[in-house]
Every structure is written in C-alpha cells, then in structure tokens.
Amino acid sequence: MLYYLFTYLDEAYNFPGAQVFQYISFRAAAAILSSLIISLLFGKRWIGYLNKRQVGETVRDLGLEGQIEKQGTPTMGGLIIIAAIVIPTLLFTKLDNTYILLMLFTTLWLGGIGFIDDYIKVFRKDKRGLPGKTKIIGQVLLGLLVAITMYFDQSVIIREKVPMAQEISVNTTEQGPVSRFSLIESKSTKTTIPFIKNNEFDYAVLLKWMGPGYEKWAFLVFIPIIILIITSVSNGANLTDGMDGLAVGTSAIIGSTLGILAWVSGNIIFADYLNIMYLPNTGELTIFISAFVGANIGFLWYNSYPAQVFMGDTGSLALGGIIAVYAILIRKELLIPILCGIFLAESLSVILQVSYFKYTKKKYGAGKRIFKMSPLHHHYQKLGYPEPKIVLRFQIVGIFLAVLTIITLKLR
C-alpha cells in the first residue's frame, strides 16, 4: 500500500524521498524492521491475553526432561508470526504481483487451518484437534492452486538465453570479451536441480516416452509433484516444532537462504553470472521473505528457551507451507532436501520409527524401535542432551545446509 502511495506522491507532487520506495532493497529492509517491531509489540499483548484467558498447552508426560514445566504455556502464538508477515507484505510490496498474492494466500490459508486445529484443542478441549485427513486436504488444495497458477498464469514465466535471437539483447563482460545473447520469455516447467551441468531440469522430460507433443501433458506430473512438496514440507515443519526455538530458528535460517536465491534469480546480472534461470517479477518476493525472517526472529524473542509462548499448528503448518511454496515459485524446490534437511530428518525419523515398529510387531510379535523416541530431536533428549544444546546444534546444522544449498549453484 505504501508503495502505491509514495509512487503517487512522487509522480503527482515530486515528493522528496518518495522514489526510495522504488528500490526493492529499501522495501525489504523496511519489511524486516516492521515485522520485528510488530512481532515484539503484538507478541507481548497476545501472550498477555492468552495468559489472561488461561489458553495453555496441555502436555502429555513422555518422560522428557523439562517437559512438565511446559504445562500451561500459552499456545496459538503462530498468530504473532502471521500478523508480522502479512502486515509488512501489504505495506511494502506490489499487490498486483502474482507471486505475492500466492504467498499471502498460502500464509493465511495454512495459518487458518492450523488456527482451527489449535482452537479445537485449546478452547473445545478436544486433544484430537482437526482430523489429519482434513489438514491433508487443505494442503492438497493449496498445492493444486499453486501448481495450476504456475502452469497457466501468463505472468509466471522464465527468460531463457537463446543465441543470435533478437527479442531482448543483453551484453555482459566477465574478465574477457563481450558475449552476446538474447533472452526470450516462455512458459516452462523447468526448475533448478543441483550438481547437474546445466543446473536445470524440466518436469516434462518425465513424459518423453509419450512421443512428440509430450510437453503439453507436463501438468500431469508437474501438479502432483508440487502438491507432494507442499504437503511434505508443511508437515515436516510441524514435526520439528517440538522444542523451544527449534522450528522458528530453523525457519529463519531457511528463509534467509531463500531470500538470497530469490534475489539472484530475479536479478538479470546475478542470474547471468551464476548461469541460472532468470525469473522476472520475483524480486518482490525478497520483500515477503524479509518479513518472514523478521517475523521468525521476533517470535524467537518469546519462543527461545524457556518459551513464553508456543506457535502451535497455527504457526508450524504456515511456516512449512510458506517455505515450500516460496521455493517452488523461485524454482528451487529440488534444493529443499538439502536446505530443509532438518525438516527431512525429523520426518524420516518418524516414518522409519513407525514403519519399523509395525514391521517388527507383525514379524516377531513385539514392536522394536530404531530411535529412543521420534521425532529425532526427542531421541537426543532421551539420550540426556539439554534442550537448548539440541536446538542450537540443530540450527548450526541448518546454517551448514544453507551454505551448502547456495554453493550448489556453482557446483556442477
């Protein structure tokens, strides 16, 4: 909103300083500062309200150190994160941008599903919350919307290098002679893939066996893959939310990395230097992810050990969904197994634990476990590691994975 206001003031009245709102870097900085302020101020009020209403977490005794002390800690703090993301996004982005609209919808949609789940648990005292199938349906519908928009919306394009073409001529120099190439805009199901020479993969190739014209059927594989990614990452973040500051701190690291990737993908000079696909109009996403990172850091103020508030499913479902959709929009979703390695490890630990237990129970009559407890962070807690140490070490691993994700752009 402020972008349009100051653009009008600049054009109509030549208002001093109004042009600064044309710079993505300025609006990104304003977004992160605003999200920090909102999360800190709103967070304090919201926690006070929740304490007043005695909206506390019900903790089941699993024999974990410090677990009983968490009883009664306010939950539904995810609303703090959502408010600190949505408000700066509305203030500082171009709201006619398809990517921004998708990110706003993702935030509110998954935040809404999580809020309903928390409301049922807290206010209706039903520990089961929203049925798991209902959550999955909500995630699938979001994935369907994102995939269809990306596939059919004419504003969602990439620009590819084409030798000797005439559409858009660009000159670049890099310690050598001038190289000439042209860029053409195209609808595509291409994405970035690590460790491959050209660093690109087209989902349509999976249907090459169909013969000539297979490209027009690319949506048959593109849509299911997008749905799978969104559902998996959203649930992975949900599983990671089991210790004070773990999910939100990890998400801040992931968000910062995605912001860097969006910045270089939306800048024609950086995209050319790194030899990655140039994505027009994705620069606005840098502002959204700045608000996302600021919201996570601001929430960490209250969620760090010992937590004054828990995010609940309101926050965890939204965080995972935001990360997944954002990565898809900047066509870096195949980097998720590296970047979101913490989420992946947490999810795999649960899958392996449950599968092995069922298998051994069926075969031997008594179920056996791989881990002392799942998700993975509780395994280390059972081993006797203090909660703050586990959280910090997981975040250090997250930073390592973030750096590895970035350098994959040059490792081919």
N, C-alpha and C positions, 0 to 999 in steps of 0.2 A: 504494500500500500504506500509506504513512504517513497519507494522507488518512483511510482507514478506521480506522487505529489511533487517531489523535487524535480522530476523531469518537466512537469508543467510549469513550475516556478522558474526554471531555467529558460524554457522556451518562451514563456509569456513575459517575464519580467527581468530576465537575465540576473536572477537572484544570486548573490555572491556565495560561492562554495557549493551550489546545488549540483554542479557537474560531478562532484566526488561520488555521487550515488550511481554514476555510470560504471564505476570500477568494481569488478567482482571482488577484488581483494579487500576493498574498504567495506563492502556489504558483508563479506564473510567474517571480517573482524568484528563488525557491529553485531552480527548474529551470535557469535560465540560469547561476546561480553553480555549481550542481552539475555541469552539462555542461562548463563551463570547467575546473573542477578535475579532472574525470575525463579530459578530453582532454589536459590538460597532464601529469598524472601517468602515465596509461596510455600516452600517446603516447611519453613518454621510454623507458618499459620496452619497448614494442613495437618502436620504432626500434632499440633496443639488441639485441633478439632477432633482428630482421631482418638487422642488420649481422653478427651472430654467425653466422647461417645463410647469409650472403652472398646474400640474396634481393634482388638488384639489378635495376634496369631495364636492358634491352637497347636501345640507341639506334642507329637506322639513320641514317647520315650523309646529311643532306639539304642540307648546305652552309649551315646556320644558325649564326650566331654564338653561342658558348657551349653548343652542343649536345653536343659530345663530352664536355665536363666533367660532363654529367649521367649519363654512363655509370656504372653500378653503384650509383646512388642507390636506396635501398630503396623498394619499391612495396608495394601492398596496404595502404596507410595508411588506406584507407576504413573499415577495421575500427575505427579510433580514433573516427571520426565516428559510426558506427553505435552503438558502445557508449555514447558520450556523449549520444546521443539516446534510446536505448531505456531505459537505467537511470533517468534522471530522470523519464521519462514513466511508468514503472512505479511510481516512488516517489510522485509528486505528483498524478497525475490520477485521475479516477473511471474505473475499468477496466470498468464496465458501460456506458460510453458508446460507441455505435456508431461515432461519428466517430473516437474514439481507437483503437478496435480496427482500423479500416480503415487508419489511419496507421501503426500498429505493424506490421500485415501488409505494407503497402507497403514500409516500411523494410527489413524482414527478407527479403521476397521478392526485391526487386530487388538488395539487398545480397548475397543468396545467389547470384543469377545472376552478378553481377559478380565475386564471390569465386571461383566455379568457373572463370570465364574467366581471371582472374589466376593461379589455381593451375595451370591447364593451361600458360599461357605461362611461368610462372616455374619451377615445380617439374618439369614434364614437358618443358620446353624446346621447346615447340611454339608458335611465334610466331603461328600462326593462331588459337589460343585456341578459345573456344566458337564454333561456327558462327553466323554472323549470323542465320540463319533461326531458330535456337533462341532467341536473345535476343528476337527479334521475337515469337515465340510466347509467351514468358514475359510480355512487356509486354502483349500482346493479352489473355492470360488475366487479368492484373491488371485491365485496363480493363473486361473483361467482369464481373468480380466487383464492382468499384466501381459500375458502371452498374446492374447488377441490384439491388444493395443499395440504392442511392439510389432506384430506381424502385419497389421492392416493400416495403422495410422501413418499417413503420408509425411508427418513431421518427424517421425522416428527413422532416421537414415544414417548411413555412414558415407564417408567420402574416401574413395579409393584412388590410388595412383594408376594412371594409365599413360604409357609412353606415347609422346607425339600427339596427344589429343589437344583440342583447342578450347575446351569448355572453360577451365579456370587455370591460368598459367601461374606457376609459382617458381621463384628462384631461391635456391639455398646454397650456402657455401659452408664447407666444413674442412678447413685446412687443405684445400685443394681447389681444383677447377669448379666452375659453376655447373651444377647439374640441373637440367630442365625436365620437368614432368608436369602432368596435368591431373586434376582431380575431378572425378565425376560423382555425383550424388546417386545413391542407389538404395533400394530396399534390400535387406540382406538378413540371413540368419547366421551370419558369421559371428564368431566370438574369439576371444583371446585364449590361447592354450599355451601352458608353459613348456619349456625345454624342446620346442619344435622349431625348425629352421625359420619358417615364415611367421611363426608365432600366431597363426590364425587357424581356425577350424570352422567349417561350415556344416551345420547340422543336416543340411540337405544331402550331404555325401552319404549319410546312412541309408538313403533310399536309392542310391545309384543303381542297385540291382534291378530297379523297375524299368530301366532303359531310358531312352530320350524323353525329355519333358519331366523328369523326376523332380526337378526343382520346385514345380508348382504344388507338389504334395508335401513340401517341407514342414508344413504346420502339423502334420501327423506325428512327427517326432518332436518338433520344437515345443508344442504346447504341453505334452506330458512331462518333458524334461524340466520345463520351467515350474510346473506345479510341484514336481518332486523336490526340486531345490528349495523352494519357498517353505514347503511343509517340513522338510528335514531340518533346515537351519533354524526355523522358528521353534521347533520342539527341542533342538539342541541347546538353544539359549535358555529355554525353560528348565531343562535338566541341570544346567550349570548354575542356576540360581538356587544355591543351597548353603552358601556361606556368605558372611558379611563382606560386601565389596567385591565378590568374585565375578559375578556376571556383569555388573556395571563397569568395573575396571577393565575387564577383558573387552567389553564392547567399545569402550573409549579408545583402546588401542587399535581395534579393528576399524573403527570409524575414521580415525586419523589416517590410516593407511589407505582406505577407500577414497578419502578426500584428495590425497596425493595422486592416486590413479585417475580420479575424475579430472583433476586439474591438467595433467599431462595429456589425457585423451581429448580434452576439449580445447587444447591449445595447438594450433597447426604447427608451430615451430617445434615444440617439445615432441609432438606426435611424430614429426618427421625425423627428428634426431634419434628417437628411440625405435623408429621404424615400426610403430604400432598404428592401428586404425584411428583415423581422426573422426570424432563424433561431434558434429555441430549441435549447438544448443545445450550441451551437457554442462557447460560452465556454471549454470545456475545451481546445479546440484552441489557445487562446492559450498554454496551458502547454506543449503539444507544440512549437509553433513557437519558444517561448523556448528550449527545449532545443536545437532545431535551430540557431538563431542562435548560441547559446553553443558548440555543437559545432564549427561552422564557424570561429568566431573562435579557439577553442582550437587547432584544426588549423592555422590560418593561422600560428600561432606557429612551427610547424615547417615549413610549406609555403611561407612567404614566401621571396623570393629572397635567397640561393641555397638552394633547397629541401633539407631534410634527409630528406624522405620524399615520395613521390608517393601520391596516393589510389588510383590505378588504377581499373579499371572497378567495383571493389567500392564505391568512393565516388561516382564520377560518375554511374553509372546510378541509384543510390539517390537522389542529390540531385535529379536531374531529375524522377524519378518522384514524390518527396515533394512537390516544388513543384507539379506538375501535379495530383495527387490533392487536395492541400490547397486549391488554387484552385477545384477542382470542388466540393468539399464545402461551401465557403462561397459557392458560386455566383458566382464572379468569374473563371471560366475564359476568358471572352471579353475580359478585360483582359490576358491573357497576351501577346498580340502587342506590347503596349506595355511591360508590366512586364518581360517576358523578352526585350526587344528585342536584347540581346547574344546570347542563345542563337539567336534567329531569324536575326540577321545572319550568325552563324557557319554555321548550317545552310544558309541560302540561298547563301552563298559557295561551299560545296561542291557544292550542286545545280547552280548556274549554271556553275561551273567544269567539272564532269564533262559536263554536257549540251552546253555549247558546244564542248568538246574533241571529243566524239563527232560532233557535227553537222559541224564543220569538217573533221574527218578523213574523214567519209563524202563530203562535197561537194567538198573540194579535195585530198584525198589526204594532207593533213598537218594534224594537230590544232593548234588555236590556243587560247590561254588568255586569260581575262579578267583574272585576278589573277596576280601573280607566283608565288603559291602559296596553297593553301587548306588549312585554314580561314583566315578573314580575319586572325586575329592573326599568322599566319606571313607574310602578304602584307606587313604593316608591318615585320616583322622583316627580310624580304628588302630592303625599302627602306632599311634601315640604322638603324631606331629601336632603342634599347636595350630589352631585355626588361622591366626594371622600369618604364620610361616607358610602354610599351604597356599593361601591366597596370593601372597607376594611371589612365591616361586612359580605359581601358575601364570601370573602376569609377566614375569621375566621370560618364561617360555613363549608367552604371547608376543612380546616385543621381538624375540628372536624370529618367530614365524612371520611377523610383519615385515621385518627387514628382508628375510628370505623371499617373501612374496614380491617385493619391489625389485629385487635384483634378478628375478626370473625374466623380467622384461628384456634383459640383455644376455641371459644365459640360454643359448640355443644350440 
